[in-house]
């Protein structure tokens, strides 16, 4: 899993049938940017938790994706344990 911030969205007028109705967001994780399927209604500027790889695909009913937004992180509540 990764933590990132929503910095934009991707619009696709044509896509695979299994992705119909799916929203895609651009997420910045450090210096990397990636596209993730939004499962929770995140918006621009939100800090989010991402599921990656096979876990993301299975979470989205085996859709052909590499990343899925699975949670919106409450600001001021995230921290790294020592």
C-alpha positions, 0 to 999 in steps of 0.5 A: 500500500502507498499514501498519496495525494490526488493532483488531478483526474483522467477522462477516458471517452472509450475504455474496456467494458469492465471499466465502464463508470469507473473514475480515474485519479492522478495520484502523486506519491513522493516524486512519482505520479500514477493513475488509480481507480477511485473506489471512495469518491476522493477529490483533488487535494485529498490524501489517500491510501492506495492498494497496489498490484493484484490486490487493487485488481481484485478489489475492483472485481478483477479489472485490469488496473494497477492501483486503487484508491481505497481510503481518504486519509483524514488530515492531521491523523496520519503518522508513521510508527517508529 
